[in-house]
Amino acid sequence: MKNYKIVLLSGDGIGPEISEVSIRILQKLAIRFDFKFTINKELFGGIAIDNCGVPAPEKTIQACKESDAVLLACVGDNKYDSLDRSIRPETGLLKLRSELNLFANIRPVKIRKSLISSSSLKEEIVKDVDLIVVRELTGGIYFGEPRGIIKANDEEKGFNTMSYKSSEVKRITEVAIDIAKGRSKKICSVDKANVLEVSQLWRDNVKEIIMKHPEIQLSNMYVDNAAMQLIKDPKQFDVILTNNLFGDILSDLSAMLTGSIGMLPSASLTLKGPGVFEPVHGSAPDIAGQNIANPIAMALSTAMMLRIAFNEIKAADLIESAIDKVLSEGFRTADLRDNTSKLISCSEMGQRIIEEI
């Protein structure tokens, strides 16, 4: 019997609630498909600060390194905003990505037919949207040095550094190429090469790599235009390749095409070692503990883990089809509610998905 070692980082806010749903889903799938999960729960984010003084304890990082995959819910709470930036929950995410070398963030954006009316855009705009944002995750302005806030001419001055090496650009481009080959063989590389030298290097290196793959159709787009086009005509995109900062913004913008950021999963991957699978939404501390959160993005992240980390394709497909079935029957959590839906809680949504599995 196959035994998969998973580290679960349930984190803060609604994290424990949506994590519980995914644990129950995995337990049901293990019985159905005759494999086993060893789930190791570790502290991460705000709860780790409360218990250990830091958002990413070394014990947690080491456990992640020794796992087959990491399932992460969400981190953060307003009560930590006054802390020094070096020990805030979000800084733990940067450490996790750096320690595991998670350089490639994959965010699929797919419109589920039963939720077309939930989008803030017209049905004819979002119908049949199916794209993937490939975001470089360990370089760029979030990790660049020097950075800081200094006194200059009697006033404060803040600065950050956006930089990329050719090897970093080529590495993430290869990931996008592999994904595109299994889809429509189209990549749109998003940058700001008209004003940023780092973006010119990005564009030049992307072009150099993709020229070795003549079956791939490459287009380039400035980030401001890409944001506009995602709202105007999102169906034109298949694989969007971009840097850390632009990818952060565009992937969240893309998420809202679906009607709720509570619907979308993601995977953060490395060349060798465990990946991290997490929903794209935040910790929503304002609704934590009320059993009204949407667990679907976490469940879909679990499906991505099964598909990518363990090659358990049938189990992953079953999660997705179960979710589609429940949604098609009109059941919704509060974030997806409309005039015709049947409102249910987080745990009830999880139970209905499990029953379909």
C-alpha positions in Angstrom: 0.0 0.0 0.0 1.3 3.4 -1.0 1.9 5.8 2.0 2.1 9.5 1.3 3.7 11.8 4.0 1.9 15.2 4.1 2.6 18.2 6.3 -0.5 20.2 7.0 -0.1 23.9 7.9 -3.6 24.9 8.8 -2.4 28.4 9.8 -4.7 31.1 10.9 -8.3 32.5 10.6 -10.5 30.1 8.6 -7.5 27.8 8.0 -8.4 25.1 10.6 -12.0 25.0 9.3 -11.2 24.5 5.7 -8.3 22.1 6.6 -10.6 19.8 8.4 -12.7 19.4 5.2 -9.6 18.4 3.2 -8.5 16.0 5.9 -11.9 14.2 5.7 -11.7 14.2 1.9 -8.3 12.5 2.0 -9.5 10.0 4.5 -12.4 9.0 2.3 -10.2 8.8 -0.8 -7.6 6.7 1.0 -10.3 4.1 1.7 -11.6 4.2 -1.8 -8.3 4.0 -3.6 -6.4 1.8 -1.2 -3.6 4.2 -0.3 -2.6 5.8 3.0 -1.8 9.3 4.2 0.4 10.2 7.1 -0.6 13.7 8.0 1.8 15.7 10.2 0.2 18.9 11.6 2.8 21.7 12.2 2.6 25.3 13.4 2.9 28.1 10.8 1.9 31.7 10.5 0.3 33.6 13.4 -0.4 30.6 15.5 3.4 29.8 15.3 4.2 33.3 16.4 1.9 32.9 19.4 3.5 29.6 20.4 7.1 29.9 19.1 7.7 33.6 18.6 8.4 33.2 14.8 6.0 32.5 11.9 8.1 29.6 10.4 9.8 27.6 13.1 12.7 25.5 12.1 10.9 22.4 13.2 8.1 23.2 10.7 10.5 23.9 7.9 12.4 20.7 8.5 9.2 18.7 8.6 8.2 20.2 5.3 11.5 19.3 3.7 11.1 15.7 4.8 7.5 15.4 3.5 6.2 14.3 0.1 4.0 17.4 -0.1 2.8 20.3 2.0 -0.8 21.3 2.3 -1.1 24.9 3.4 -4.4 26.7 4.3 -3.8 30.4 5.0 -2.0 32.7 7.4 -2.4 36.2 8.8 -4.5 38.3 11.1 -4.8 42.1 11.7 -3.5 41.6 15.3 0.0 40.9 13.9 0.2 44.0 11.8 2.0 46.0 14.5 4.9 43.4 14.6 8.2 44.0 13.0 8.0 42.9 9.4 10.6 40.2 10.0 8.3 38.2 12.2 4.9 38.8 10.6 2.9 35.7 9.4 3.4 36.7 5.7 7.2 36.6 6.2 6.9 33.0 7.1 5.5 32.4 3.6 8.6 34.0 2.1 10.9 31.8 4.3 9.0 28.6 3.3 9.3 29.4 -0.4 13.0 30.2 0.0 13.8 27.2 2.1 12.0 24.8 -0.2 13.2 26.6 -3.3 9.6 27.0 -4.5 10.3 29.0 -7.6 7.2 28.2 -9.7 3.7 29.1 -8.6 0.9 27.6 -10.7 -2.6 29.1 -10.5 -5.3 27.6 -12.7 -8.3 29.8 -13.3 -11.2 27.8 -14.6 -14.9 28.8 -14.8 -17.2 26.2 -13.4 -20.4 26.2 -15.4 -22.7 26.4 -12.3 -21.0 29.5 -11.1 -20.9 31.6 -14.3 -23.6 33.9 -12.8 -21.5 34.5 -9.7 -18.8 36.4 -11.7 -19.0 40.2 -11.6 -18.4 40.1 -15.4 -21.0 39.3 -18.1 -21.5 35.6 -18.9 -20.3 36.0 -22.5 -17.0 37.4 -21.1 -16.2 34.7 -18.6 -17.9 31.7 -20.3 -15.3 29.0 -21.1 -12.4 30.8 -19.5 -9.6 28.3 -18.7 -6.2 29.8 -18.1 -3.1 29.2 -16.0 -0.9 31.9 -14.4 2.7 30.7 -14.1 4.4 33.1 -11.6 8.1 33.2 -10.7 8.1 32.9 -6.9 11.5 33.2 -5.3 13.0 36.2 -7.2 12.1 39.8 -8.1 11.3 42.6 -5.8 10.0 40.5 -2.9 13.5 39.0 -2.4 15.8 41.6 -4.0 18.5 43.4 -2.0 19.1 46.1 -1.0 15.8 47.1 0.6 14.7 49.1 3.6 13.6 52.4 5.0 16.2 55.1 5.7 16.4 58.7 6.6 17.4 61.0 3.7 17.4 64.8 3.7 15.3 64.9 6.9 12.6 62.6 5.6 12.1 58.8 5.4 12.8 57.0 2.1 11.7 53.5 1.4 13.3 51.4 -1.4 13.2 47.9 -2.8 15.2 46.1 -5.5 13.6 44.2 -8.5 16.2 42.0 -10.0 16.4 38.7 -12.0 19.2 36.5 -13.2 18.9 34.9 -16.6 19.0 31.5 -15.0 15.9 32.4 -12.9 14.0 33.5 -16.0 14.9 30.5 -18.0 13.9 28.1 -15.2 10.4 29.5 -14.9 10.0 29.7 -18.7 10.7 26.0 -19.0 7.9 25.3 -16.5 5.5 27.4 -18.6 6.6 25.6 -21.7 5.9 22.2 -20.2 2.4 23.3 -19.1 1.7 24.9 -22.5 2.6 21.7 -24.4 -0.2 20.0 -22.6 -2.7 22.7 -23.4 -3.1 25.0 -26.4 0.7 25.7 -26.8 0.2 29.4 -26.3 2.2 31.5 -23.8 1.7 35.2 -23.1 4.8 36.6 -21.3 3.8 39.7 -19.2 6.4 42.3 -18.3 7.1 46.1 -18.3 10.0 46.1 -20.8 9.2 49.6 -22.0 10.4 51.1 -18.8 12.2 48.5 -16.7 15.6 47.0 -17.6 14.8 43.9 -15.5 11.8 43.4 -17.7 13.8 43.7 -20.9 16.1 41.0 -19.6 13.0 38.9 -18.8 11.6 39.4 -22.3 14.9 38.6 -24.0 15.5 35.4 -22.1 11.9 34.2 -22.5 12.2 34.7 -26.2 15.6 32.8 -26.4 14.2 29.8 -24.6 10.9 29.5 -26.4 12.7 29.8 -29.8 13.9 26.3 -29.1 10.3 25.1 -29.0 8.8 26.2 -32.3 5.5 24.6 -31.5 4.9 27.2 -28.8 3.3 30.4 -29.8 4.7 33.3 -27.8 3.2 36.7 -27.3 4.4 39.6 -25.1 2.2 42.0 -23.2 2.9 44.9 -20.8 1.4 44.3 -17.4 -1.0 47.2 -17.4 -2.4 46.1 -20.7 -2.6 42.5 -19.4 -4.7 43.6 -16.4 -7.0 45.4 -18.8 -7.2 42.4 -21.2 -8.0 40.0 -18.4 -11.2 42.0 -17.7 -12.0 42.8 -21.4 -11.3 39.4 -23.0 -9.9 36.7 -20.7 -10.5 33.9 -23.1 -7.6 35.1 -25.2 -5.2 33.8 -22.6 -4.1 30.2 -22.1 -0.7 30.3 -20.1 0.4 33.6 -18.6 4.0 33.7 -17.7 5.2 36.5 -15.4 7.4 37.6 -12.6 6.8 37.6 -8.8 5.2 41.0 -8.4 3.1 41.1 -11.5 2.1 37.5 -11.0 0.9 38.3 -7.5 -1.5 41.0 -8.8 -2.6 39.3 -12.0 -3.4 35.9 -10.4 -5.6 37.5 -7.8 -7.3 39.6 -10.6 -7.8 36.4 -12.6 -9.3 34.7 -9.5 -12.2 37.1 -9.4 -13.2 36.1 -12.9 -14.7 33.0 -11.3 -16.9 35.0 -8.9 -15.0 34.2 -5.7 -11.4 34.0 -4.7 -12.6 31.2 -2.5 -12.8 28.9 -5.5 -9.2 28.7 -6.7 -6.2 26.5 -5.8 -2.5 26.9 -6.4 0.7 24.9 -6.4 4.2 26.1 -5.6 6.8 23.8 -7.0 10.6 23.2 -7.1 12.7 21.1 -9.4 13.3 18.5 -6.7 11.5 18.1 -3.4 8.1 18.7 -1.9 5.7 21.2 -3.4 3.3 23.4 -1.4 -0.4 23.3 -2.3 -2.7 26.1 -1.0 -5.8 28.1 -1.8 -5.2 31.6 -3.2 -7.5 33.3 -0.7 -6.5 34.8 2.6 -7.2 33.9 6.2 -10.5 35.9 6.5 -10.2 36.5 10.2 -13.5 38.4 10.3 -15.4 35.2 9.6 -13.1 32.7 11.4 -14.8 30.2 13.7 -18.2 30.9 12.2 -18.3 27.8 10.0 -19.3 29.9 6.9 -16.0 29.8 5.0 -15.8 28.3 1.5 -13.7 25.1 1.7 -13.6 24.5 -2.1 -10.3 26.2 -2.9 -8.6 24.1 -0.2 -10.3 21.0 -1.6 -9.1 21.8 -5.1 -5.6 22.5 -3.8 -5.8 19.0 -2.3 -6.8 17.7 -5.8 -3.7 19.5 -7.2 -1.5 17.8 -4.7 -2.9 14.4 -5.6 -2.5 15.1 -9.3 1.0 16.7 -9.3 2.8 15.3 -6.2 1.4 11.8 -6.1 0.2 11.2 -9.7 -3.2 10.0 -8.2 -5.1 11.3 -11.2 -8.4 9.4 -10.6 -8.6 10.6 -7.0 -7.9 14.2 -8.1 -10.6 14.0 -10.8 -13.1 12.6 -8.3 -12.7 15.6 -6.0 -13.3 18.0 -8.9 -16.3 16.1 -10.2 -17.8 15.8 -6.7 -17.4 19.6 -6.3 -19.1 20.2 -9.6 -21.9 17.9 -8.7 -22.6 19.7 -5.4 -22.5 23.1 -7.0 -24.8 22.0 -9.9 -27.3 21.1 -7.3 -27.4 24.7 -6.1 -25.5 24.4 -2.8 -23.4 27.4 -1.9 -21.4 28.9 0.9 -22.0 32.5 1.8 -19.4 33.9 -0.6 -21.2 32.3 -3.6 -24.8 32.9 -2.5 -27.4 34.2 -4.9 -31.2 34.4 -4.9 -31.7 30.8 -6.1 -29.0 29.0 -4.1 -29.2 26.8 -1.1 -27.0 28.3 1.6 -24.9 25.8 3.6 -22.0 26.0 6.0 -18.4 25.2 5.5 -18.7 21.8 7.2 -21.9 21.0 5.3 -20.2 21.8 2.0 -17.4 19.4 3.0 -19.9 16.7 3.9 -21.7 16.9 0.6 -18.5 16.7 -1.4 -17.5 13.7 0.7 -20.8 12.0 0.1 -20.4 12.5 -3.7 -16.9 11.0 -3.5 
